[in-house]
Amino acid sequence: MSQVAVADRIAKEITENPVMLYMKGTAMFPQCGFSARVVQILSHMNVPFATANVLEDPELRDGIKQFSQWPTIPQLYVKGEFVGGCDIITEMYQTGELSSLMAENGIAHSVAA
Amino acid sequence: MAMTANAIENLIRAAIPDARVTVEDLAGDGDHYAATVVSEQFRGITRLKQHQMIYAALQGRMGGELHALALQTSAPE
């Protein structure tokens, strides 16, 4: 798949899925501690989310880094916007910013305990 | 080829001269670090942009030589 095709695929995925997580592994079987933590946070908030496993697709793994100009995985997108990687999502979760971001975007979630 | 804490600090300081930088080796393998960076240049910009500044300072090593860098960035209180 060419670079343009990968970028188009990503653009489509982040538009079709309000909450889209590019990760190593799957939600059921994360294969990296940082990816697992973001899955845990989203699950804890009962946020419905889609995932893509970059370990299965080297072109996606590089393409997503070009797309967001962010060098690491995982990468979380909400309503087509790149929100951040594991550190930022963890900090936003702790400060309640993640909850307000979901609310602002009309995404159902349970408020963090 | 792993990186040393010192190399990380120097790269960050070269790009952000006023930064107060602390780097902690998380796993002793030269691959997993945590860094806190405090700089006036972070005032008023999003956390995402702050982290992107750090990645730019590391000149492409992030995700390659350097596998993991847990980042805490902020402007001085």
Backbone of each chain as ProteinMPNN parsed JSONL, in Angstrom:
{"seq_chain_A": "MSQVAVADRIAKEITENPVMLYMKGTAMFPQCGFSARVVQILSHMNVPFATANVLEDPELRDGIKQFSQWPTIPQLYVKGEFVGGCDIITEMYQTGELSSLMAENGIAHSVAA", "coords_chain_A": {"N_chain_A": [[0.866, -1.177, 0.0], [0.612, 2.232, -0.83], [2.127, 5.273, 0.482], [0.264, 7.309, 0.375], [-2.087, 5.887, 0.211], [-2.129, 4.653, 2.712], [-2.363, 6.862, 4.369], [-4.841, 7.768, 3.547], [-6.406, 5.646, 4.356], [-6.096, 5.815, 7.123], [-7.199, 8.333, 7.605], [-9.828, 7.796, 6.947], [-10.5, 5.832, 8.846], [-10.274, 7.248, 11.275], [-12.255, 8.984, 10.98], [-14.533, 7.498, 10.714], [-14.646, 6.171, 13.102], [-15.46, 7.326, 16.175], [-13.842, 7.162, 18.464], [-10.661, 6.198, 18.156], [-8.054, 3.937, 18.378], [-4.705, 3.483, 17.776], [-2.591, 0.875, 18.192], [-0.26, -1.429, 19.815], [-0.836, -4.694, 19.357], [-3.99, -6.061, 20.455], [-7.165, -4.919, 21.829], [-8.025, -6.939, 23.482], [-5.723, -8.444, 23.706], [-3.258, -6.759, 24.452], [0.027, -5.836, 23.406], [1.979, -4.355, 24.532], [3.087, -2.381, 27.184], [2.419, 0.332, 27.319], [0.418, 0.623, 25.402], [-1.43, -1.08, 26.535], [-2.098, 0.301, 28.828], [-3.56, 2.522, 27.89], [-5.727, 1.229, 26.762], [-6.81, 0.171, 29.067], [-7.576, 2.52, 30.448], [-9.526, 3.611, 28.719], [-11.377, 1.527, 28.76], [-12.021, 1.493, 31.44], [-13.427, 3.835, 31.594], [-15.606, 3.14, 30.25], [-15.743, 3.765, 27.534], [-16.72, 3.376, 24.22], [-14.556, 2.033, 21.794], [-12.542, 1.795, 18.824], [-9.895, -0.273, 17.506], [-6.605, -0.507, 16.018], [-4.146, -2.75, 15.023], [-0.893, -2.143, 14.973], [1.211, -3.817, 14.817], [0.621, -5.768, 13.111], [0.846, -4.653, 10.689], [3.241, -3.226, 9.077], [3.38, -1.022, 7.364], [1.292, 0.545, 8.208], [2.2, 1.091, 10.736], [4.355, 2.797, 10.321], [3.112, 4.697, 8.78], [1.19, 5.859, 10.438], [2.727, 7.311, 12.161], [3.829, 9.209, 10.537], [1.525, 10.501, 9.791], [0.588, 11.753, 12.113], [2.719, 13.083, 12.946], [4.063, 12.069, 15.158], [6.169, 10.148, 17.095], [5.702, 7.692, 18.364], [3.908, 4.709, 19.473], [1.209, 3.845, 21.623], [-1.407, 5.614, 19.779], [-3.975, 7.911, 20.227], [-7.061, 8.855, 18.842], [-9.699, 11.177, 18.783], [-12.771, 11.84, 17.481], [-11.549, 12.271, 14.987], [-9.394, 13.82, 15.696], [-6.009, 13.988, 16.702], [-5.142, 13.017, 19.899], [-3.204, 12.166, 21.734], [-0.372, 10.298, 23.118], [0.468, 7.569, 25.35], [1.405, 8.839, 27.762], [0.185, 11.391, 27.717], [-2.528, 10.747, 27.58], [-2.804, 9.406, 29.983], [-2.236, 11.443, 31.826], [-4.298, 13.254, 31.191], [-6.449, 11.728, 31.892], [-6.13, 11.512, 34.623], [-6.42, 14.177, 35.391], [-8.976, 14.683, 34.701], [-9.44, 15.805, 32.295], [-9.777, 14.136, 30.133], [-12.236, 13.059, 30.428], [-13.837, 15.374, 30.108], [-13.185, 15.963, 27.506], [-14.337, 13.83, 26.136], [-17.005, 14.284, 26.786], [-17.438, 16.801, 25.603], [-17.325, 16.019, 22.987], [-19.529, 14.523, 22.707], [-19.408, 11.845, 23.414], [-20.35, 8.834, 24.794], [-19.669, 7.976, 28.144], [-18.452, 6.722, 31.315], [-18.133, 8.699, 34.195], [-14.892, 9.177, 35.46], [-14.017, 7.366, 38.351]], "CA_chain_A": [[0.0, 0.0, 0.0], [1.476, 3.425, -0.915], [2.007, 6.192, 1.637], [-0.999, 8.051, 0.255], [-3.183, 4.957, 0.533], [-2.139, 4.458, 4.174], [-2.893, 8.098, 4.969], [-6.294, 7.784, 3.269], [-7.038, 4.629, 5.227], [-6.119, 6.363, 8.494], [-8.188, 9.426, 7.634], [-11.16, 7.153, 6.924], [-10.728, 5.149, 10.126], [-10.464, 8.177, 12.401], [-13.531, 9.687, 10.761], [-15.647, 6.556, 10.926], [-14.662, 5.723, 14.498], [-15.301, 8.501, 17.037], [-12.648, 6.953, 19.313], [-9.85, 5.243, 17.389], [-6.75, 3.744, 19.037], [-3.672, 2.729, 17.069], [-1.884, 0.273, 19.319], [0.471, -2.671, 19.57], [-1.683, -5.767, 19.856], [-5.428, -5.76, 20.366], [-7.724, -4.546, 23.139], [-8.067, -8.16, 24.29], [-4.334, -8.901, 23.962], [-2.267, -5.713, 24.162], [1.376, -6.414, 23.42], [2.941, -3.324, 24.966], [2.551, -1.817, 28.428], [1.826, 1.662, 27.095], [-0.863, 0.397, 24.718], [-2.343, -1.718, 27.501], [-2.591, 1.308, 29.779], [-4.602, 3.338, 27.25], [-6.906, 0.347, 26.663], [-7.367, 0.092, 30.439], [-8.225, 3.793, 30.767], [-10.763, 3.725, 27.92], [-12.32, 0.511, 29.249], [-12.47, 1.936, 32.774], [-14.392, 4.924, 31.391], [-16.693, 2.594, 29.415], [-15.804, 4.461, 26.241], [-16.601, 2.449, 23.083], [-13.457, 2.47, 20.937], [-12.034, 0.845, 17.821], [-8.422, -0.325, 17.575], [-5.884, -1.08, 14.868], [-2.917, -3.368, 15.537], [0.19, -1.747, 14.053], [2.198, -4.904, 14.717], [0.246, -6.632, 11.978], [0.909, -3.905, 9.42], [4.395, -2.303, 9.17], [3.11, 0.24, 6.635], [0.431, 1.358, 9.092], [3.028, 1.485, 11.871], [5.111, 3.998, 9.921], [2.173, 5.686, 8.231], [0.492, 6.604, 11.511], [3.706, 8.242, 12.753], [3.906, 10.337, 9.596], [0.213, 11.181, 9.8], [0.375, 12.61, 13.296], [4.018, 13.675, 13.325], [4.281, 11.621, 16.536], [7.037, 9.004, 16.79], [5.513, 6.441, 19.106], [2.609, 4.04, 19.555], [-0.093, 4.018, 20.994], [-1.899, 6.952, 19.419], [-5.432, 7.962, 20.364], [-7.77, 9.884, 18.067], [-11.105, 11.363, 19.154], [-13.447, 12.612, 16.426], [-10.603, 12.636, 13.935], [-8.291, 14.663, 16.193], [-4.992, 13.267, 17.48], [-5.177, 13.508, 21.285], [-1.885, 11.972, 22.341], [0.087, 8.947, 23.397], [0.163, 7.029, 26.682], [1.632, 9.834, 28.826], [-0.803, 12.474, 27.684], [-3.84, 10.191, 27.91], [-2.794, 9.115, 31.428], [-2.342, 12.734, 32.55], [-5.634, 13.808, 30.954], [-7.382, 10.898, 32.663], [-5.971, 11.867, 36.047], [-6.882, 15.549, 35.659], [-10.39, 14.792, 34.313], [-9.544, 16.423, 30.959], [-10.216, 13.132, 29.142], [-13.688, 12.986, 30.604], [-14.476, 16.544, 29.484], [-13.008, 15.864, 26.047], [-15.378, 12.901, 25.641], [-18.305, 14.959, 26.919], [-17.515, 17.855, 24.57], [-17.521, 15.39, 21.672], [-20.759, 13.728, 22.749], [-19.097, 10.409, 23.451], [-20.841, 8.265, 26.055], [-18.604, 7.419, 29.003], [-18.815, 6.891, 32.724], [-17.149, 9.65, 34.717], [-13.847, 8.432, 36.197], [-14.296, 7.332, 39.811]], "C_chain_A": [[0.907, 1.233, 0.0], [1.217, 4.309, 0.293], [0.666, 6.915, 1.6], [-2.154, 7.143, 0.666], [-3.278, 4.757, 2.046], [-2.762, 5.687, 4.833], [-4.405, 8.173, 4.75], [-7.014, 6.805, 4.179], [-7.172, 5.175, 6.653], [-7.2, 7.443, 8.602], [-9.597, 8.842, 7.7], [-11.476, 6.539, 8.3], [-11.013, 6.138, 11.248], [-11.723, 9.02, 12.214], [-14.697, 8.774, 11.104], [-15.771, 6.114, 12.389], [-14.433, 6.918, 15.424], [-14.081, 8.387, 17.946], [-11.84, 5.828, 18.665], [-8.452, 5.156, 18.016], [-5.831, 2.892, 18.166], [-2.726, 2.189, 18.133], [-1.056, -0.924, 18.868], [-0.336, -3.793, 20.206], [-3.138, -5.379, 19.68], [-5.926, -5.412, 21.765], [-7.728, -5.771, 24.065], [-6.649, -8.588, 24.677], [-3.34, -7.8, 23.589], [-0.858, -6.286, 24.267], [2.42, -5.372, 23.779], [2.289, -2.65, 26.159], [1.849, -0.488, 28.209], [0.475, 1.519, 26.397], [-1.876, -0.17, 25.709], [-2.934, -0.679, 28.449], [-3.703, 2.139, 29.159], [-5.879, 2.505, 27.1], [-7.614, 0.3, 28.01], [-8.147, 1.358, 30.78], [-9.555, 3.9, 30.029], [-11.812, 2.722, 28.423], [-12.888, 0.938, 30.596], [-13.536, 3.022, 32.652], [-15.597, 4.454, 30.584], [-16.872, 3.361, 28.107], [-15.738, 3.408, 25.128], [-15.466, 2.927, 22.174], [-13.063, 1.364, 19.958], [-10.509, 0.834, 17.932], [-7.863, -0.835, 16.241], [-4.551, -1.553, 15.419], [-1.767, -3.076, 14.576], [1.226, -2.857, 13.906], [1.895, -5.827, 13.534], [0.511, -5.952, 10.64], [2.019, -2.859, 9.493], [4.132, -0.969, 8.463], [2.236, 1.162, 7.48], [1.268, 1.911, 10.236], [3.846, 2.729, 11.537], [4.178, 5.118, 9.49], [1.519, 6.521, 9.315], [1.441, 7.632, 12.134], [3.895, 9.454, 11.848], [2.651, 11.206, 9.722], [0.11, 12.179, 10.941], [1.632, 13.386, 13.663], [4.322, 13.368, 14.798], [5.011, 10.285, 16.433], [6.716, 7.691, 17.482], [4.08, 5.934, 19.019], [2.407, 3.744, 21.028], [-0.384, 5.468, 20.645], [-3.425, 6.94, 19.47], [-6.005, 9.142, 19.584], [-9.22, 9.946, 18.555], [-11.731, 12.315, 18.138], [-12.426, 13.152, 15.429], [-9.417, 13.457, 14.402], [-7.295, 13.817, 16.973], [-4.933, 13.869, 18.877], [-3.821, 13.326, 21.955], [-1.522, 10.509, 22.48], [-0.199, 8.596, 24.852], [0.323, 8.079, 27.782], [0.508, 10.845, 28.892], [-2.177, 11.945, 28.078], [-3.911, 9.917, 29.424], [-2.986, 10.41, 32.223], [-3.737, 13.32, 32.409], [-6.674, 13.038, 31.765], [-7.351, 11.317, 34.131], [-6.536, 13.252, 36.354], [-8.366, 15.712, 35.301], [-10.565, 15.399, 32.937], [-10.094, 15.432, 29.944], [-11.74, 13.01, 29.19], [-14.368, 14.168, 29.92], [-14.329, 16.493, 27.971], [-14.088, 14.951, 25.454], [-16.745, 13.591, 25.684], [-18.479, 15.998, 25.813], [-17.811, 17.259, 23.195], [-18.726, 14.442, 21.65], [-20.498, 12.242, 22.764], [-19.481, 9.865, 24.825], [-19.67, 7.706, 26.853], [-19.073, 7.535, 30.436], [-17.726, 7.77, 33.323], [-16.192, 8.869, 35.593], [-14.145, 8.508, 37.683], [-13.244, 8.133, 40.55]], "O_chain_A": [[1.878, 1.276, 0.756], [0.243, 4.133, 1.024], [0.016, 7.112, 2.627], [-3.074, 7.561, 1.369], [-4.376, 4.699, 2.599], [-3.584, 5.566, 5.741], [-5.154, 8.582, 5.637], [-8.09, 7.095, 4.704], [-8.208, 5.022, 7.299], [-7.995, 7.468, 9.542], [-10.452, 9.345, 8.429], [-12.572, 6.709, 8.836], [-11.89, 5.901, 12.078], [-12.198, 9.675, 13.141], [-15.696, 9.191, 11.689], [-16.848, 5.735, 12.85], [-13.331, 7.467, 15.458], [-13.372, 9.367, 18.177], [-12.267, 4.674, 18.628], [-7.761, 6.164, 18.164], [-6.134, 1.739, 17.859], [-2.13, 2.957, 18.889], [-1.13, -1.369, 17.723], [-0.502, -3.844, 21.425], [-3.483, -4.505, 18.884], [-5.213, -5.584, 22.754], [-7.472, -5.66, 25.263], [-6.396, -9.029, 25.798], [-2.668, -7.877, 22.561], [-0.589, -7.128, 25.123], [3.584, -5.477, 23.393], [1.088, -2.379, 26.151], [0.82, -0.207, 28.824], [-0.49, 2.199, 26.746], [-3.042, 0.224, 25.71], [-4.103, -0.756, 28.827], [-4.692, 2.436, 29.829], [-6.982, 3.017, 27.289], [-8.84, 0.376, 28.092], [-9.244, 1.286, 31.333], [-10.581, 4.234, 30.622], [-12.998, 3.045, 28.497], [-14.077, 0.77, 30.863], [-14.432, 3.123, 33.49], [-16.492, 5.237, 30.268], [-17.99, 3.578, 27.639], [-14.793, 2.62, 25.093], [-15.419, 4.105, 21.819], [-13.229, 0.174, 20.229], [-9.905, 1.803, 18.392], [-8.55, -1.493, 15.461], [-3.902, -0.845, 16.189], [-1.671, -3.677, 13.505], [2.029, -2.838, 12.973], [2.757, -6.548, 13.033], [0.415, -6.58, 9.586], [1.778, -1.73, 9.921], [4.599, 0.08, 8.906], [2.404, 2.382, 7.477], [1.079, 3.051, 10.659], [4.008, 3.613, 12.379], [4.398, 6.295, 9.774], [1.312, 7.724, 9.153], [1.008, 8.695, 12.579], [4.094, 10.574, 12.319], [2.705, 12.435, 9.755], [-0.382, 13.295, 10.772], [1.623, 14.228, 14.561], [4.756, 14.226, 15.567], [4.531, 9.375, 15.756], [7.373, 6.681, 17.228], [3.174, 6.629, 18.559], [3.394, 3.402, 21.679], [0.265, 6.401, 21.119], [-4.082, 6.099, 18.856], [-5.505, 10.264, 19.655], [-9.881, 8.92, 18.719], [-11.277, 13.446, 17.962], [-12.439, 14.332, 15.078], [-8.527, 13.766, 13.61], [-7.693, 13.013, 17.816], [-4.707, 15.068, 19.037], [-3.343, 14.217, 22.657], [-2.241, 9.614, 22.036], [-1.012, 9.248, 25.507], [-0.543, 8.193, 28.65], [-0.049, 11.124, 29.954], [-2.911, 12.601, 28.817], [-4.935, 10.16, 30.061], [-3.782, 10.471, 33.16], [-4.303, 13.824, 33.378], [-7.647, 13.609, 32.259], [-8.385, 11.456, 34.785], [-7.069, 13.482, 37.439], [-8.952, 16.762, 35.567], [-11.688, 15.51, 32.446], [-10.791, 15.82, 29.006], [-12.42, 12.88, 28.173], [-15.368, 13.988, 29.226], [-15.22, 16.918, 27.236], [-14.675, 15.255, 24.415], [-17.535, 13.493, 24.745], [-19.527, 16.07, 25.172], [-18.45, 17.888, 22.352], [-18.915, 13.669, 20.71], [-21.265, 11.463, 22.199], [-19.023, 10.346, 25.861], [-18.789, 7.045, 26.303], [-19.963, 8.326, 30.753], [-16.547, 7.616, 33.006], [-16.606, 8.009, 36.371], [-14.481, 9.568, 38.211], [-13.292, 8.233, 41.776]]}, "seq_chain_B": "MAMTANAIENLIRAAIPDARVTVEDLAGDGDHYAATVVSEQFRGITRLKQHQMIYAALQGRMGGELHALALQTSAPE", "coords_chain_B": {"N_chain_B": [[21.36, 0.39, 19.471], [21.632, 1.866, 22.443], [20.682, 4.709, 24.534], [22.25, 7.237, 26.611], [21.367, 8.683, 29.799], [22.491, 11.149, 30.076], [22.997, 11.909, 27.418], [20.452, 12.278, 26.48], [19.573, 14.37, 28.1], [21.364, 16.373, 27.26], [20.647, 16.741, 24.58], [18.046, 17.699, 24.834], [18.48, 20.045, 26.248], [20.018, 21.417, 24.417], [18.196, 22.094, 22.522], [16.278, 23.364, 23.992], [17.232, 25.716, 25.731], [16.69, 26.961, 28.258], [15.66, 25.009, 29.781], [14.762, 23.057, 32.659], [15.9, 19.983, 33.339], [15.25, 16.609, 34.198], [16.316, 13.297, 34.099], [15.407, 9.956, 34.264], [16.487, 6.645, 34.551], [14.588, 3.997, 33.672], [14.727, 1.267, 33.342], [17.295, 0.432, 33.221], [18.357, -0.351, 30.866], [19.034, 1.422, 28.991], [17.099, 2.148, 27.284], [14.608, 2.714, 28.19], [13.279, 5.415, 29.585], [12.358, 8.043, 31.922], [11.408, 11.396, 31.822], [11.446, 14.673, 33.156], [10.599, 17.89, 32.21], [10.985, 21.285, 32.535], [10.083, 24.389, 31.359], [10.082, 27.778, 30.286], [9.306, 28.094, 27.719], [7.221, 26.42, 27.384], [4.992, 27.614, 28.264], [1.574, 28.258, 27.931], [1.236, 26.586, 25.742], [-0.111, 23.59, 24.25], [-0.085, 20.398, 25.936], [0.46, 18.361, 24.191], [1.886, 19.66, 22.155], [4.06, 20.453, 23.63], [5.268, 18.01, 24.218], [5.865, 17.259, 21.615], [7.82, 19.08, 21.046], [9.889, 18.126, 22.582], [10.343, 15.658, 21.365], [11.208, 16.544, 18.927], [13.579, 17.74, 19.677], [15.064, 15.515, 20.237], [15.774, 14.67, 17.838], [14.713, 12.627, 16.019], [15.356, 10.261, 17.301], [13.574, 9.207, 18.987], [11.507, 6.466, 19.521], [13.067, 4.97, 17.927], [16.214, 4.506, 18.483], [15.683, 5.175, 21.05], [13.476, 3.614, 22.995], [11.409, 4.017, 24.847], [10.106, 6.859, 26.421], [8.946, 8.291, 29.067], [7.141, 11.167, 29.546], [7.006, 14.224, 31.35], [5.946, 17.362, 31.19], [6.146, 20.917, 31.709], [5.411, 24.426, 32.297], [7.324, 26.761, 34.244], [6.229, 27.131, 37.68]], "CA_chain_B": [[22.274, 1.29, 20.219], [20.817, 2.553, 23.444], [21.111, 6.104, 24.798], [22.511, 7.49, 28.036], [20.539, 9.761, 30.352], [23.196, 12.386, 29.779], [22.817, 12.268, 26.002], [19.066, 12.769, 26.363], [19.557, 15.706, 28.735], [22.086, 17.349, 26.429], [19.86, 17.031, 23.38], [16.892, 18.53, 25.212], [18.986, 21.383, 26.614], [20.515, 22.096, 23.207], [17.048, 22.645, 21.787], [15.493, 24.215, 24.893], [18.312, 26.118, 26.638], [16.309, 27.357, 29.636], [14.912, 23.896, 30.391], [15.272, 22.272, 33.811], [15.67, 18.619, 32.855], [15.708, 15.473, 34.997], [16.092, 12.074, 33.33], [15.53, 8.793, 35.138], [16.567, 5.394, 33.782], [13.534, 3.16, 34.264], [14.935, -0.183, 33.276], [18.723, 0.102, 33.235], [18.785, -0.94, 29.576], [19.351, 2.502, 28.06], [16.018, 2.193, 26.304], [13.36, 3.126, 28.846], [13.567, 6.53, 30.487], [11.301, 9.018, 32.248], [12.047, 12.722, 31.889], [10.588, 15.823, 33.431], [11.205, 19.068, 31.59], [10.263, 22.515, 32.894], [10.656, 25.474, 30.552], [9.211, 28.917, 30.003], [8.815, 27.959, 26.336], [5.999, 25.594, 27.355], [3.834, 28.37, 28.779], [0.5, 28.57, 27.002], [1.045, 25.674, 24.598], [-0.736, 22.342, 24.71], [0.81, 19.33, 26.387], [0.838, 17.636, 22.973], [2.948, 20.445, 21.472], [5.244, 20.407, 24.497], [5.945, 16.712, 24.002], [6.419, 17.251, 20.248], [9.083, 19.842, 21.09], [10.922, 17.228, 23.133], [10.669, 14.652, 20.341], [12.014, 17.222, 17.886], [14.918, 17.933, 20.272], [15.765, 14.221, 20.212], [16.192, 14.497, 16.437], [14.342, 11.375, 15.37], [15.776, 9.04, 18.018], [12.424, 8.677, 19.736], [10.836, 5.379, 18.817], [14.116, 4.161, 17.296], [17.229, 4.206, 19.52], [15.058, 5.345, 22.373], [12.185, 2.926, 22.85], [10.337, 4.588, 25.666], [10.46, 8.047, 27.206], [7.749, 8.82, 29.729], [7.418, 12.603, 29.625], [6.228, 15.166, 32.169], [6.437, 18.691, 30.79], [5.332, 22.03, 32.237], [6.074, 25.732, 32.412], [7.618, 26.993, 35.67], [5.05, 27.608, 38.44]], "C_chain_B": [[21.398, 2.11, 21.18], [21.33, 3.977, 23.624], [21.43, 6.244, 26.272], [21.606, 8.64, 28.494], [21.16, 11.108, 29.998], [22.961, 12.868, 28.353], [21.423, 12.868, 25.807], [18.989, 14.197, 26.919], [20.194, 16.75, 27.827], [21.285, 17.741, 25.191], [18.688, 17.968, 23.714], [17.363, 19.945, 25.517], [19.464, 22.147, 25.393], [19.353, 22.768, 22.485], [16.247, 23.614, 22.659], [16.424, 24.686, 26.009], [17.875, 26.416, 28.072], [15.69, 26.196, 30.402], [15.607, 23.356, 31.638], [14.887, 20.825, 33.502], [16.111, 17.59, 33.893], [15.361, 14.209, 34.198], [16.35, 10.883, 34.239], [15.531, 7.533, 34.275], [15.594, 4.396, 34.414], [13.93, 1.698, 34.325], [16.416, -0.566, 33.26], [19.213, -0.47, 31.927], [19.084, 0.152, 28.548], [18.252, 2.725, 27.044], [14.731, 2.771, 26.872], [13.672, 4.192, 29.88], [12.286, 7.284, 30.822], [12.015, 10.358, 32.355], [11.008, 13.752, 32.3], [11.331, 17.053, 32.904], [10.343, 20.283, 31.931], [10.906, 23.647, 32.107], [9.61, 26.56, 30.32], [8.598, 28.792, 28.598], [7.534, 27.128, 26.276], [4.766, 26.388, 27.764], [2.837, 28.629, 27.65], [0.397, 27.647, 25.808], [0.594, 24.314, 25.114], [0.333, 21.326, 25.101], [1.326, 18.549, 25.162], [2.008, 18.353, 22.285], [4.225, 20.413, 22.319], [6.006, 19.099, 24.256], [6.556, 16.658, 22.603], [7.724, 18.029, 20.191], [10.215, 18.959, 21.592], [11.331, 16.21, 22.065], [11.532, 15.277, 19.242], [13.45, 17.4, 18.397], [15.733, 16.647, 20.181], [16.096, 13.785, 18.78], [15.938, 13.082, 15.892], [14.74, 10.121, 16.128], [14.603, 8.391, 18.749], [11.724, 7.604, 18.907], [11.852, 4.508, 18.069], [15.111, 3.733, 18.356], [16.592, 4.207, 20.895], [13.651, 4.754, 22.308], [11.078, 3.617, 23.628], [10.852, 5.772, 26.462], [9.173, 8.602, 27.794], [8.004, 10.292, 30.02], [6.46, 13.335, 30.558], [6.769, 16.552, 31.813], [5.546, 19.765, 31.407], [6.136, 23.321, 32.166], [6.362, 25.934, 33.902], [6.374, 27.514, 36.385], [5.018, 29.135, 38.483]], "O_chain_B": [[20.561, 2.915, 20.773], [22.278, 4.4, 22.963], [20.944, 5.467, 27.095], [21.148, 9.452, 27.69], [20.465, 12.069, 29.668], [22.755, 14.056, 28.103], [21.245, 13.835, 25.067], [18.422, 15.098, 26.299], [19.665, 17.846, 27.639], [21.245, 18.908, 24.803], [18.388, 18.9, 22.969], [16.737, 20.922, 25.105], [19.338, 23.37, 25.328], [19.493, 23.85, 21.916], [15.623, 24.551, 22.16], [16.413, 24.126, 27.106], [18.627, 26.144, 29.009], [15.244, 26.365, 31.537], [16.829, 23.214, 31.689], [13.706, 20.488, 33.416], [17.221, 17.68, 34.416], [14.248, 14.074, 33.688], [17.385, 10.809, 34.903], [14.693, 7.371, 33.388], [15.769, 4.0, 35.566], [13.528, 0.972, 35.234], [16.753, -1.749, 33.282], [20.318, -1.006, 31.845], [19.353, -0.14, 27.383], [18.456, 3.418, 26.048], [13.874, 3.256, 26.134], [14.258, 3.906, 30.924], [11.279, 7.186, 30.121], [13.107, 10.44, 32.918], [9.858, 13.717, 31.863], [12.529, 17.222, 33.13], [9.143, 20.311, 31.658], [12.118, 23.849, 32.172], [8.419, 26.285, 30.177], [7.517, 29.315, 28.33], [6.841, 27.119, 25.259], [3.638, 25.913, 27.633], [3.185, 29.135, 26.584], [-0.436, 27.877, 24.931], [0.876, 23.935, 26.251], [1.48, 21.39, 24.66], [2.485, 18.137, 25.12], [2.989, 17.724, 21.887], [5.332, 20.354, 21.784], [7.228, 19.094, 24.111], [7.63, 16.087, 22.414], [8.62, 17.706, 19.412], [11.343, 19.026, 21.103], [12.516, 15.933, 21.883], [12.444, 14.649, 18.704], [14.411, 17.231, 17.646], [16.957, 16.692, 20.062], [16.618, 12.695, 18.545], [16.846, 12.434, 15.371], [14.49, 9.015, 15.649], [14.629, 7.207, 19.082], [11.395, 7.817, 17.741], [11.51, 3.411, 17.627], [14.905, 2.736, 19.049], [16.897, 3.389, 21.764], [12.758, 5.303, 21.663], [9.96, 3.781, 23.138], [11.904, 5.698, 27.098], [8.408, 9.289, 27.118], [8.99, 10.627, 30.677], [5.254, 13.089, 30.548], [7.922, 16.868, 32.106], [4.349, 19.556, 31.605], [7.356, 23.315, 32.0], [5.695, 25.326, 34.74], [5.566, 28.237, 35.802], [4.107, 29.716, 39.073]]}, "name": "protein", "num_of_chains": 2, "seq": "MSQVAVADRIAKEITENPVMLYMKGTAMFPQCGFSARVVQILSHMNVPFATANVLEDPELRDGIKQFSQWPTIPQLYVKGEFVGGCDIITEMYQTGELSSLMAENGIAHSVAAMAMTANAIENLIRAAIPDARVTVEDLAGDGDHYAATVVSEQFRGITRLKQHQMIYAALQGRMGGELHALALQTSAPE"}
